[in-house]
C-alpha cells in the first residue's frame, strides 16, 4: 500500500517499498472460509495463490495548525497495491482523533482534518490504518501505525510572566551598570522556524537605560544620574519573535526603577550667621537653643555630628545631635553671669558621619556656621561667699555666744542689701539664731556635746527689695568638748571573789569611762577613798595605764559568813581641770574550783557545775510540768465526784456495812452512843432532811404531837448534840466528802408508821408488825429480821 501526502510543506510521496513473499499460511482460518491467499474452485477444492505479503512503512504526516478555511484540510492519502481502482478495497482509520478530527475516504484513502488544531495544546496524533476487502471484510494489509504532527505557525506573542518589575540602582552609577534582567517566553515551537526566536528592545526609558537585545539585561546608559534631581524612572521593554522581523508578534512589560541614595551631598547650613538670646538665669545642663544643617541625602547618609570648634563657646556651651530631627541641641555647661560677660560667639561645625570615599572629589562633607549668644540680665538671688560653712563653739557656752558669720551679696549691678534668716523647718532654730543684717550666727542656749556633737542648719538670704528670690547655704556647727563629766568605773556587774583567794591575788582589773572627748586619749588614775578607814579585805593598785587591779588582802573568804562586799573606788581623769568620780563595786564571794574557776554561785553557777545543757534543762522542766498537770487533774476529778443524797438500792447495803449500821440492833452500842441519840425527833424542828419529800414532813409533825411529854423534854439536848457533831464532821479533813451518820441521823422521820428506831421508847417495847418492811425492798429485809428477833427476845 502506498501513502501519499500533498501537503505544501511536504511535497513528496511516501511509498511502500518492502515486499516479502510467503509460501504458506501459518495462521488458522475458520472452515469453509477461504483465506486471503486461497481461491475456492467449483469442485470444492481450494487453490493456493503464492503472492508476496506486504508490510507498511510509514513516515510522518504534517498538518498546519489554526487552519481557518471553509473546507477540511487535506492531510495525505493511503493506497494499497491490492487496490485496482474498482472500489473493492475499503480503507479504515483508528486511533487518536479518528472519526472526529481526522476522517478518511474509504474508497480513495484520502485523509482530511475537519477541525482547526492548536499545536500548543497537542503536538501530534497517533493513528492506525488498515485496508480491507470490501466484499469479504478481510484485511488486505496488516494494521499499521503512523503519526500526524501538527505543523507550528507563529500564533503566540512573547509574554513576560513575572512582570511588571521593580528594580533599584544606586545613584551616580557608571554607564553599563546592570539593573535587572527580564525574560520573555513564547509558546510557539522553538525548533521550527523563527516563531519563538525573541529579540528585546526598549520602548521607554531612553537615554537613561538600555537593554541587551538577546539577554534582556537592562543597564544604565547615562552617567551621574542624581537621585536628588530625579528618583524614579519607568522603563518599557518589548520582546518580539520572528527574530524581530516584520510580521513578528511582540509583548512588552514595565520596569519601575528607583535610584537609591548615596552620600554625595555634604551638609549645608541655611545661613552662615545665627543669633540666640539666653537669660543668665538659665540652668546648667538645660537646652538653651538649637541649630540645623540640611542634607539632601537620606538615612545614614544624612547623619550629622555637630561640634563647637572654638574654645570660647566650648567652655560655656555644649552641643549634641537629636537623632530624630538631626538638629544640634545647644546646652549650658556653666552658669551665665551677665555682669561678667554679656555675649558669646560659637563656631559650630556639622560633619557627615558616613562619608563615601568614592565621592571625595566632590569636596569635604562638612559645613560651619557662627552663632552669637547674647546673655540677658535677670534679677538674681543673693550669692553666698562660700558653698558651705563649718563653724565651732564650746559646749556649755552661754546663750548668745557668737558661732560664726555668713556673707552673701547681690550679684546684680544694683547690689541690693541682703537679709539673712534661718530655715524654720529645721531643729537648728532652737539652738541658734542669725542676725538678719550682719549674718552673725549665735547660740540661743548652752549646748551639750554629749547630747548633740554636730548641728546642721540652713541659712537663707534674700534681697530686701525682692524677698521672693532666695538662696540657701548649709552651715555645720561642731560643739567642742570641755571637761564637764566625771569618769566612772566600767563594769557590767558584780565582781566574783573566790573563797580560796590568797593575799596579794588580783581579783579583777577594772577600767573607767568618761563621756568627755580627749584629743590625746583618755588618762585615768585610781585610788581608794582617803577619808575611809583602811579596807581589811581588799586594796587597789593603779596600773598607770588607765586601769587598776583589785587585790585581796586576806585569805579564806567564806560566802556563808559574808557573801557580798562593797568596795568604793575614786577615779580621776586627765582633763583640765581634772574631775573625779567615786564608784562602788559589789564583790560576791563564791566557791571556786582549782585555778580559780567558779564552782557554784547562785543558781546559774550550780547549773553550770552540773554540766547540764539548755536542752536537758528544758526537758526536765517539761517533765515536771506534765507530772504536776496529771496530779492536779486527778485531784480535781476526785473532788468533783459527789455522792447523791438518795442512795440507789444497790448501794444501800454497802453504805450500811461501811458505817457498821447493819445488824446492830439494840445490843450494838459500840458504833455510837445509843443513849445520847434516844430521841432524834427534836432536831427535826430546826432542820429538815434533804432526802425526804415535803409530804413526809407533815407526817413527822403529826407523830411529834403524839409523843409523850417525857420525850419532848430531852429533844433540846439531842439537837445540840447532833449540831455539834455536824460541825466537827465539817471541820474534819480526814473523812470522806460525805457523812452517812449525819445524813441518816433522822431516819424514820415523817414515816406513816412512825419511827423504826428503838430510841423513842427506851424503857418500853411496842407490839408492832415489822413485816411491812419487806415491801420496802431487800435493803430493809435484814432490818425487819433484826427487829423481829429483838421483839421475840423481849417477849421471852
C-alpha positions in Angstrom: 0.0 0.0 0.0 1.2 3.5 -0.8 0.6 6.6 1.2 0.9 10.0 -0.4 0.7 13.5 1.0 0.1 16.6 -0.9 0.9 19.0 1.9 2.6 22.1 0.6 5.2 21.7 3.3 6.0 18.1 2.4 5.8 17.8 -1.4 6.9 14.2 -1.7 5.3 10.8 -1.8 6.0 8.1 0.7 5.7 4.6 -1.0 5.6 1.2 0.3 8.9 -0.4 -0.7 9.2 -3.6 1.2 7.7 -6.8 -0.3 8.0 -10.2 1.4 7.0 -13.4 -0.2 5.4 -16.1 1.9 4.8 -19.7 0.7 2.5 -20.9 3.4 0.0 -19.7 5.9 0.8 -20.3 9.4 -2.4 -18.9 10.9 -5.6 -20.7 11.4 -8.6 -19.8 9.3 -12.1 -20.9 10.1 -13.5 -23.8 8.0 -15.3 -23.0 4.7 -13.9 -19.6 4.8 -11.1 -19.2 2.2 -8.2 -17.2 3.4 -6.8 -14.3 1.6 -4.3 -16.4 -0.3 -6.8 -19.1 -1.4 -9.5 -19.5 -4.1 -12.3 -21.9 -3.8 -12.9 -23.9 -7.1 -16.1 -25.1 -8.4 -15.4 -28.7 -7.4 -14.9 -27.6 -3.8 -11.1 -27.7 -3.9 -9.1 -24.8 -2.8 -6.3 -23.3 -4.8 -3.4 -21.7 -3.1 -2.0 -18.4 -4.5 1.6 -17.7 -3.7 1.8 -13.9 -3.7 4.0 -11.7 -1.6 2.9 -10.4 1.8 3.2 -6.7 2.0 4.3 -4.7 5.1 3.6 -1.0 6.0 6.4 1.5 6.3 5.0 5.0 7.4 6.6 8.3 7.6 5.0 11.3 9.4 2.1 13.3 8.1 2.0 17.0 8.7 -1.0 19.3 9.2 -1.0 23.0 9.7 -2.4 24.4 13.0 -5.0 27.0 13.1 -6.5 26.2 9.7 -9.3 28.6 9.1 -10.5 27.6 5.6 -14.1 26.6 4.8 -13.1 23.1 3.7 -11.5 20.3 5.6 -7.7 20.4 5.4 -6.1 17.7 3.3 -3.6 15.7 5.2 -2.5 12.8 3.0 -3.5 9.6 1.1 -3.4 5.9 1.8 -3.1 3.4 -1.1 -2.7 -0.3 -1.3 -1.2 -2.3 -4.2 -4.3 -4.5 -4.0 -6.4 -1.6 -4.9 -7.2 -1.9 -8.7 -9.3 1.2 -8.6 -12.5 -0.8 -8.8 -13.7 0.1 -5.3 -13.1 -3.4 -3.9 -10.7 -2.0 -1.2 -12.0 -0.2 1.8 -9.7 1.9 3.9 -10.4 2.4 7.7 -8.7 4.7 10.2 -8.5 4.3 14.1 -6.6 6.0 16.9 -6.4 9.5 18.4 -8.9 11.8 16.7 -10.1 9.2 14.2 -13.6 9.9 13.0 -13.8 13.2 14.9 -10.7 15.2 13.9 -9.4 13.1 11.1 -11.6 11.3 8.5 -10.6 9.0 5.6 -12.3 8.4 2.3 -12.9 4.6 2.4 -12.6 4.3 -1.4 -9.7 6.7 -2.2 -7.9 6.6 1.1 -7.7 10.4 1.4 -7.3 11.8 4.9 -8.7 15.2 5.9 -8.6 17.2 9.2 -12.1 18.5 9.9 -11.1 20.8 12.8 -8.7 23.6 13.5 -5.8 22.3 15.5 -3.6 24.0 18.1 0.0 22.8 18.4 0.3 24.4 21.8 -2.4 22.1 23.1 -1.4 18.9 21.3 1.7 18.5 19.1 0.9 15.1 17.4 -1.7 12.4 17.0 -1.1 8.6 16.8 -3.4 6.7 14.4 -3.7 3.2 12.8 -4.5 2.5 9.1 -5.8 -0.8 7.5 -7.0 -1.9 4.1 -9.9 -4.4 3.9 -11.6 -6.3 1.2 -15.0 -4.6 0.8 -16.7 -7.8 -0.1 -15.2 -10.2 2.5 -14.1 -7.6 5.1 -10.8 -9.4 5.2 -7.6 -7.5 5.8 -5.7 -7.0 2.7 -2.9 -5.3 4.5 -1.9 -5.7 8.2 -2.8 -2.8 10.5 0.0 -0.2 10.7 0.6 2.9 12.9 1.5 6.3 11.8 1.8 9.8 13.3 0.3 13.1 12.2 2.3 16.1 13.5 0.7 19.5 13.9 2.8 22.0 12.0 3.6 25.2 14.0 2.7 28.6 12.9 3.6 31.9 14.6 0.3 32.4 16.5 1.7 33.2 20.0 3.2 36.5 21.1 6.0 36.7 23.6 5.0 37.2 27.2 6.7 38.4 30.4 5.2 36.1 33.1 6.8 37.9 36.0 6.1 41.5 35.0 5.7 44.3 35.9 9.1 44.6 37.6 10.6 46.8 40.3 14.3 47.4 40.4 16.8 49.8 42.1 20.2 51.1 41.2 22.5 53.4 43.2 22.6 57.0 42.0 25.8 58.2 40.4 26.4 54.7 38.9 28.7 54.3 36.0 27.4 53.6 32.5 26.7 50.0 31.9 25.8 49.2 35.5 23.4 46.2 35.5 20.0 46.9 36.8 17.8 43.9 36.0 17.4 41.0 33.6 13.9 40.4 32.1 13.0 37.2 30.3 10.0 36.7 27.9 8.5 33.3 26.9 6.9 32.2 23.6 4.5 29.3 23.4 5.5 28.6 19.7 7.8 25.7 18.7 11.4 26.9 19.2 12.7 24.0 17.0 10.8 25.1 13.9 11.3 28.4 12.2 11.7 31.7 14.0 8.3 31.7 15.7 9.9 31.5 19.1 13.1 33.5 18.5 12.8 36.6 20.6 14.6 39.9 20.4 14.4 42.6 23.2 14.2 46.4 22.7 13.5 49.4 24.8 10.4 51.4 24.1 10.6 53.9 27.0 13.4 54.9 29.3 16.0 56.3 27.0 18.5 57.8 27.2 18.8 56.7 30.8 18.7 53.0 30.4 19.4 50.4 27.7 18.6 46.7 27.1 20.6 43.8 25.6 18.5 42.5 22.6 19.5 38.9 23.3 19.7 38.5 27.1 17.2 41.1 28.2 19.7 42.7 30.7 18.8 46.3 31.5 21.8 48.6 32.1 22.3 52.3 32.9 23.0 54.3 29.8 23.6 57.8 31.3 26.4 58.7 33.8 25.9 60.6 37.1 22.2 60.2 37.5 21.4 62.2 40.6 18.7 60.9 43.0 18.2 64.4 44.4 17.3 65.6 40.8 15.1 62.6 39.8 14.5 59.5 41.8 12.0 57.3 39.9 12.1 56.1 36.3 9.7 54.0 34.2 11.2 51.7 31.5 9.2 49.8 29.0 10.8 46.7 27.4 9.5 45.0 24.2 10.0 41.3 23.3 9.4 40.4 19.6 9.5 37.0 17.9 10.5 36.0 14.4 13.9 37.5 15.3 12.4 40.9 15.2 11.4 40.7 11.5 8.4 42.4 10.1 5.3 40.4 10.9 6.5 39.0 14.2 4.4 39.1 17.3 5.5 41.2 20.3 4.8 41.7 24.0 6.0 44.3 26.5 6.5 44.9 30.2 7.2 47.8 32.6 10.1 48.1 34.9 9.9 50.8 37.7 13.5 51.7 38.5 14.3 53.8 41.7 17.7 55.4 42.3 18.9 54.6 45.8 20.8 57.2 47.8 24.5 57.5 48.3 26.3 60.1 50.3 27.0 62.5 47.5 25.8 65.7 49.2 27.6 67.5 52.1 25.6 69.1 54.9 24.7 72.8 54.5 23.6 75.4 57.0 20.8 77.5 55.5 22.7 80.6 56.7 26.1 81.4 58.0 25.2 83.6 61.0 22.7 83.0 63.8 21.8 84.8 66.9 20.4 83.5 70.2 19.2 85.2 73.4 19.9 83.3 76.7 18.9 84.7 80.1 21.6 84.5 82.8 19.2 82.5 85.0 19.3 79.5 82.6 20.0 76.3 84.4 23.2 74.4 83.8 22.6 71.2 81.7 19.4 72.5 80.2 18.9 73.2 76.5 19.1 76.9 75.5 18.7 76.7 71.7 19.1 74.5 68.6 20.6 74.8 65.1 20.2 72.6 62.0 22.2 71.9 58.8 20.4 70.5 55.8 21.5 67.3 54.0 19.7 66.2 50.8 20.7 62.6 51.3 18.7 60.0 53.1 19.1 57.7 56.1 22.6 57.2 57.5 24.0 59.3 54.6 22.3 62.3 56.1 23.5 61.8 59.7 25.3 64.9 61.0 27.6 65.3 64.0 27.7 68.9 65.4 30.6 70.3 67.4 31.7 73.7 68.8 35.2 74.2 67.4 36.2 77.4 69.2 37.3 77.4 72.9 35.2 80.4 73.9 32.0 78.6 73.1 33.1 75.1 74.0 33.9 76.2 77.6 30.4 77.5 78.3 28.2 75.5 76.0 27.9 72.0 74.6 26.0 70.7 71.5 24.5 67.3 70.8 22.6 65.8 67.9 18.9 64.9 68.0 18.7 61.6 66.0 15.1 62.1 65.1 15.2 65.7 63.8 19.0 65.8 63.1 19.2 69.1 64.9 22.0 70.4 67.0 20.8 70.9 70.6 22.8 73.6 72.5 23.0 73.2 76.3 24.6 75.3 79.0 27.7 73.9 80.7 28.4 76.6 83.2 26.3 79.3 84.9 26.0 82.6 83.0 26.7 85.9 84.6 25.5 89.0 82.8 27.7 91.2 84.9 30.8 89.3 83.9 30.2 88.5 80.2 27.3 89.7 78.1 28.0 87.8 74.7 29.5 84.6 73.5 30.4 83.6 70.0 30.1 79.9 68.9 31.6 78.4 65.8 29.5 75.3 65.0 30.6 72.6 62.5 28.3 70.0 61.0 30.0 66.9 59.6 28.6 63.8 57.9 29.3 60.7 60.0 29.3 58.2 57.0 31.5 59.5 54.2 31.8 57.5 50.9 35.3 57.8 49.6 34.2 57.4 46.0 32.8 60.9 46.1 35.7 62.6 47.9 36.3 64.5 44.7 33.1 66.4 45.4 34.8 68.2 48.4 34.7 68.0 52.2 31.4 66.8 53.6 31.0 69.4 56.3 29.9 73.0 56.8 30.3 75.7 59.5 28.1 78.4 60.9 28.6 81.2 63.5 26.2 81.5 66.5 26.2 84.7 68.6 24.7 84.2 72.0 23.5 87.3 74.0 23.2 86.9 77.8 20.1 88.6 79.3 20.2 90.4 82.6 18.0 88.8 85.2 17.4 89.8 88.8 19.2 87.0 90.7 19.1 85.7 94.2 21.9 86.6 96.6 25.1 84.6 96.3 26.9 83.4 99.4 30.7 83.8 99.6 31.1 80.0 100.2 29.3 76.9 99.1 29.1 75.7 102.7 30.2 76.9 106.1 31.8 74.9 109.0 31.8 76.6 112.5 32.5 75.5 116.0 31.6 76.6 119.6 32.4 75.2 123.0 29.8 73.3 124.9 28.2 75.0 128.0 28.9 78.4 126.4 26.1 80.8 127.5 23.3 81.7 125.1 24.2 84.5 122.7 27.8 83.3 122.1 28.9 84.1 118.6 29.5 81.0 116.5 30.4 82.4 113.1 29.4 84.7 110.2 27.9 84.0 106.8 28.2 86.5 103.9 26.0 86.9 100.8 25.8 89.7 98.2 23.5 90.7 95.4 25.2 89.6 92.1 23.2 92.2 90.1 24.6 95.6 89.3 22.2 97.3 91.7 23.9 95.5 94.6 20.8 95.5 96.8 21.1 94.9 100.5 20.7 91.3 101.7 18.6 89.9 104.6 19.5 86.7 106.4 17.3 84.2 108.2 17.2 80.5 109.1 15.0 77.8 107.8 12.1 77.4 110.2 11.5 73.8 109.2 14.8 72.7 110.9 15.5 72.0 114.5 18.6 74.2 114.4 16.4 77.2 115.1 16.0 76.1 118.7 19.7 76.3 119.3 20.9 79.1 117.0 19.7 82.5 115.7 21.2 84.7 113.0 21.3 88.5 112.7 19.3 89.4 109.6 21.6 92.3 108.7 25.1 91.1 109.6 24.7 87.3 109.1 26.3 86.6 112.6 25.2 83.2 114.0 24.8 83.0 117.7 23.6 80.3 120.2 20.3 80.6 121.9 21.1 78.2 124.9 24.1 76.3 126.3 25.0 73.3 124.2 25.9 69.8 125.4 28.4 68.0 123.2 27.5 64.7 124.8 23.9 65.2 123.7 24.4 66.5 120.1 28.0 66.9 118.9 27.1 68.3 115.5 24.4 70.7 114.3 23.4 71.1 110.7 21.4 74.3 109.9 20.4 76.0 106.7 20.8 79.8 106.3 18.8 81.6 103.7 19.4 85.0 102.1 17.1 87.3 100.1 17.2 90.7 98.7 15.4 93.3 100.7 13.8 94.7 97.6 12.8 91.3 96.2 12.2 88.8 99.0 10.9 86.1 96.6 14.4 85.4 95.4 16.1 83.1 97.9 19.4 81.4 98.2 20.4 78.7 100.6 23.7 77.6 102.2 24.3 74.7 104.6 26.1 75.5 107.8 27.6 72.8 110.1 28.3 73.7 113.7 30.7 71.5 115.7 30.2 71.6 119.5 33.7 71.5 121.1 34.2 69.5 124.3 35.0 70.7 127.7 35.8 68.5 130.7 32.4 68.6 132.4 31.7 64.9 133.1 33.4 62.9 135.9 34.8 59.4 135.0 33.1 56.2 136.1 34.2 52.6 136.6 33.3 50.5 133.6 31.8 47.2 134.9 29.0 45.0 133.7 28.0 43.5 137.0 29.3 42.1 140.2 32.9 41.1 140.8 33.4 37.4 141.8 35.8 36.6 144.7 36.8 33.0 145.1 36.7 31.6 148.7 40.2 30.3 148.2 41.7 33.7 147.3 45.1 34.4 148.8 46.6 37.7 150.0 48.0 39.7 147.1 46.0 37.8 144.5 44.4 40.0 141.8 40.7 39.7 141.9 39.9 41.7 138.8 41.2 44.6 136.7 38.9 47.5 136.2 38.8 50.4 133.7 37.0 53.7 133.6 34.8 55.5 131.1 34.3 59.2 130.5 31.7 60.9 128.3 34.1 63.7 127.5 36.3 63.7 124.5 40.1 63.8 124.9 42.1 64.6 121.8 45.2 62.7 123.0 43.4 59.8 124.6 41.7 59.3 127.9 44.0 59.1 131.0 42.6 57.8 134.3 44.1 57.3 137.8 42.5 55.2 140.6 42.6 55.1 144.4 40.6 54.1 147.4 38.8 56.9 149.2 41.2 58.5 151.7 38.6 59.6 154.1 37.6 56.0 154.8 39.5 53.6 157.1 41.8 51.1 155.6 39.9 48.2 154.0 41.0 45.0 155.7 39.7 42.8 152.9 40.8 44.4 149.6 43.2 47.0 148.3 43.6 48.8 144.9 46.7 49.1 142.7 46.8 51.8 139.9 48.5 50.2 136.9 49.2 53.7 135.4 47.7 52.7 132.1 44.2 53.8 132.8 43.4 50.5 134.6 43.5 49.4 138.2 43.7 46.0 139.9 41.6 44.9 142.9 43.9 42.8 145.2 42.8 40.6 148.1 44.4 41.4 151.5 43.5 38.3 153.4 42.8 34.6 152.7 39.9 32.3 153.1 36.7 34.1 152.3 33.5 32.3 153.2 30.3 33.0 151.4 28.3 31.6 154.3 29.8 34.1 156.7 29.6 37.1 154.3 28.7 36.8 150.7 28.7 40.4 149.5 31.4 43.1 149.9 31.3 46.7 148.7 34.5 48.5 147.5 34.3 52.3 146.7 36.9 53.4 144.1 37.8 57.0 143.2 38.7 57.7 139.6 40.4 61.0 138.2 40.5 61.9 134.6 43.3 63.8 132.8 41.3 66.9 131.8 41.8 70.5 132.7 40.6 70.9 135.3 40.7 67.3 136.4 37.4 65.7 137.6 36.9 62.7 139.8 34.1 60.3 140.5 33.5 57.6 143.0 32.1 54.3 142.0 31.2 51.4 144.4 31.8 47.9 143.2 29.9 44.9 144.6 32.1 41.8 145.2 30.4 38.4 145.6 32.1 35.5 147.3 31.7 32.2 145.6 33.2 28.7 146.0 35.7 28.0 143.2 37.4 25.0 141.7 41.2 24.9 141.0 42.8 27.6 139.0 40.1 30.0 140.2 37.2 28.5 138.2 33.8 29.3 139.9 32.2 26.1 141.2 28.9 27.4 142.5 27.5 30.9 142.7 23.7 31.3 142.9 21.5 29.2 140.7 23.4 29.8 137.5 26.7 28.5 138.9 25.0 25.4 140.3 23.6 24.6 136.9 26.8 25.2 135.2 28.8 23.0 137.6 26.2 20.2 137.0 27.1 20.3 133.3 23.5 20.4 132.1 22.8 21.8 128.7 19.9 24.1 127.9 18.1 21.2 126.1 18.4 19.0 129.1 17.1 21.7 131.5 14.1 22.3 129.2 13.4 18.5 129.1 13.5 18.3 132.9 11.2 21.3 133.3 8.7 19.8 130.8 8.5 16.5 132.6 7.9 18.3 135.9 5.1 20.3 134.4 3.5 17.2 132.9 3.6 15.4 136.3 2.0 18.4 138.0 -0.7 18.6 135.5 -1.6 14.9 136.0 -1.7 15.3 139.8 -3.9 18.4 139.6 -6.2 16.6 137.1 -6.5 13.6 139.4 -7.3 15.6 142.5 -9.9 17.7 140.5 -11.7 14.5 139.4 -11.7 13.1 142.9 -13.2 16.3 144.4 -15.7 16.7 141.6 -17.2 13.2 142.3 -20.1 13.7 144.8 -22.3 11.1 146.4 -26.0 11.6 145.8 -28.3 12.3 148.8 -30.6 9.4 148.0 -28.5 6.3 147.6 -29.6 3.7 145.0 -30.9 0.3 146.0 -27.6 -1.3 145.0 -25.5 1.0 147.3 -27.7 1.0 150.5 -26.3 -2.2 151.8 -22.7 -1.2 151.2 -23.2 2.2 153.0 -24.8 0.4 156.0 -22.0 -2.1 156.2 -19.4 0.7 155.8 -20.7 2.5 158.8 -21.5 -0.5 160.8 -25.2 0.3 160.9 -26.5 -3.0 159.7 -27.5 -5.7 162.1 -26.5 -3.9 165.3 -29.9 -3.7 166.9 -30.3 -2.7 170.4 -27.3 -4.6 171.6 -24.9 -2.8 169.3 -23.6 0.0 171.5 -20.0 0.3 170.2 -20.7 2.2 166.9 -22.2 5.3 168.7 -23.9 6.4 171.9 -27.4 5.0 171.7 -28.5 6.7 174.9 -27.4 10.0 173.6 -29.5 9.5 170.5 -32.5 8.1 172.2 -34.9 10.7 170.8 -33.7 12.4 167.5 -37.1 13.8 166.7 -36.4 17.1 168.4 -33.8 18.0 165.8 -36.4 18.0 163.1 -37.9 21.2 164.4 -34.8 23.1 163.3 -33.6 21.2 160.3 -35.5 19.3 157.6 -33.9 16.4 155.8 -33.0 17.0 152.2 -33.6 13.4 151.2 -37.3 13.3 152.4 -40.2 14.7 150.4 -42.3 17.6 151.9 -45.3 15.3 152.4 -43.2 13.2 154.8 -42.5 16.3 156.9 -46.2 16.7 157.7 -46.3 13.1 159.0 -43.3 13.9 161.1 -45.0 16.8 162.7 -48.1 14.7 163.4 -46.0 12.0 165.0 -44.3 14.6 167.2 -47.7 15.7 168.5 -48.4 12.2 169.7 -45.2 11.8 171.6 -45.1 11.7 175.4 -44.1 14.7 177.4 -41.1 13.0 178.8 -39.6 12.5 175.3 -40.0 16.2 174.4 -38.1 17.3 177.4 -34.8 15.7 176.0 -35.2 16.9 172.4 -33.1 20.1 173.0 -30.2 18.0 174.2 -30.3 15.8 171.2 -30.5 18.8 168.9 -27.4 20.4 170.4 -25.5 17.1 170.3 -26.2 16.5 166.6 -25.4 20.1 165.7 -22.0 19.8 167.5 -21.3 16.5 165.7 -22.2 18.1 162.4 -19.7 21.0 163.0 -17.0 18.5 163.9 -17.6 16.5 160.8 -17.4 19.5 158.6 -14.1 20.6 160.0 -12.5 17.1 159.8 -10.3 16.9 156.7 -9.6 13.1 157.0 -13.2 11.9 156.5 -14.8 11.3 153.1 -16.6 14.1 151.4 -20.0 12.9 152.7 -21.0 11.7 156.2 -23.6 8.9 156.4 -24.1 9.4 160.0 -25.3 12.9 159.8 -27.3 12.1 156.6 -29.3 9.4 158.3 -29.4 10.8 161.8 -33.2 11.4 161.4 -34.0 8.1 159.8 -37.7 7.3 160.1 -38.9 10.9 160.5 -42.1 11.5 158.5 -43.0 7.8 158.1 -46.7 7.0 158.3 -45.9 4.2 160.8 -43.7 6.3 162.9 -40.0 5.8 163.6 -38.5 2.4 163.4 -35.7 3.3 165.7 -35.9 2.0 169.3 -34.6 5.2 170.7 -38.1 6.7 171.1 -39.0 4.0 173.6 -36.0 3.2 175.7 -38.0 1.7 178.6 -40.9 0.1 176.7 -41.5 -2.1 173.7 -44.3 -1.9 171.2 -46.2 -4.7 169.7 -45.7 -3.7 166.1 -45.7 -5.8 163.0 -42.5 -5.2 161.0 -43.5 -7.4 158.1 -44.3 -4.3 156.1 -40.6 -3.6 155.9 -40.3 -6.5 153.4 -42.4 -4.5 151.0 -39.7 -1.7 151.0 -37.2 -3.9 149.3 -34.3 -6.1 150.1 -32.5 -3.2 151.7 -34.9 -3.3 154.7 -35.4 -7.1 154.9 -32.4 -7.5 157.2 -33.6 -4.7 159.4 -37.0 -6.3 159.7 -35.4 -9.6 160.8 -33.4 -7.8 163.4 -36.4 -6.1 164.9 -38.4 -9.3 164.9 -35.6 -11.1 166.8 -35.3 -8.3 169.3 -39.1 -8.3 169.8 -39.1 -12.0 170.5 -36.3 -11.7 173.0 -38.1 -9.1 174.9 -41.3 -11.1 174.9 -39.4 -14.1 176.2 
